[in-house]
């Protein structure tokens, strides 16, 4: 009886893996180095968000990003932010 339960669990596990394997797709966001978002030049918050995304990603294993069109915004009126 235990062998039948083990086989049933194994079949159920394999079926679950097969179903979950088909769930992939192109819903993944593009790599953080694919393109610098416009928000990185629009505001200091957007720039910091982009830099934090670079830090959090494994950008060392991704393609280099072209930063020639990026203009880091300057905000002399905003409050200083703590970076973790």
C-alpha positions as a printed Julia matrix, in Angstrom:
84×3 Matrix{Float64}:
  0.0    0.0     0.0
  2.86   2.41    0.78
  4.45   1.71   -2.59
  1.22   2.65   -4.37
  1.05   5.91   -2.41
  4.68   6.69   -3.27
  4.06   6.03   -6.95
  0.91   8.18   -6.84
  2.81  11.0    -5.15
  5.6   10.72   -7.72
  3.13  10.88  -10.61
  1.36  13.86   -9.03
  4.69  15.61   -8.5
  5.77  14.98  -12.1
  2.43  16.25  -13.39
  2.73  19.38  -11.28
  6.23  20.05  -12.61
  5.0   19.59  -16.17
  2.14  22.04  -15.65
  4.36  24.61  -13.96
  6.99  24.21  -16.66
  4.48  25.37  -19.23
  3.71  28.52  -17.24
  6.79  30.36  -18.46
  6.59  32.96  -21.13
  7.56  36.45  -22.11
  5.95  38.1   -19.09
  9.38  38.56  -17.54
 10.56  42.16  -17.5
 13.52  42.96  -19.73
 16.96  42.92  -18.1
 17.77  46.1   -16.21
 20.63  46.78  -18.62
 18.49  46.42  -21.75
 17.63  50.12  -21.78
 17.79  52.98  -19.32
 14.2   54.01  -18.55
 13.13  57.59  -19.28
 12.32  58.0   -15.59
 16.07  57.85  -14.83
 16.52  61.22  -16.55
 13.18  62.68  -15.47
 13.64  62.83  -11.7
 16.17  62.09   -9.01
 13.79  59.47   -7.58
 13.67  57.7   -10.95
 17.45  57.89  -11.25
 17.95  56.43   -7.77
 15.35  53.71   -8.49
 17.24  52.71  -11.62
 20.57  52.62   -9.79
 19.03  50.5    -7.02
 17.67  48.11   -9.67
 21.17  47.81  -11.13
 22.6   47.06   -7.71
 19.9   44.47   -6.94
 20.32  42.67  -10.27
 23.14  40.47  -11.39
 24.15  43.15  -13.88
 27.68  41.75  -14.03
 26.37  38.87  -16.13
 24.21  41.06  -18.42
 25.08  43.06  -21.5
 26.46  46.6   -21.0
 23.98  49.45  -21.18
 24.38  52.57  -23.33
 24.22  55.55  -20.99
 25.1   58.2   -23.58
 21.51  59.5   -23.61
 21.15  59.66  -19.8
 21.29  63.02  -18.07
 21.31  62.54  -14.3
 18.76  65.02  -12.95
 19.74  67.61  -10.36
 17.35  68.5    -7.56
 18.59  71.09   -5.11
 15.21  71.38   -3.37
 14.61  67.74   -2.42
 15.39  66.2     0.94
 18.41  63.91    1.22
 17.58  60.22    0.96
 19.16  57.37    2.86
 20.65  54.7     0.65
 20.74  51.2     2.07
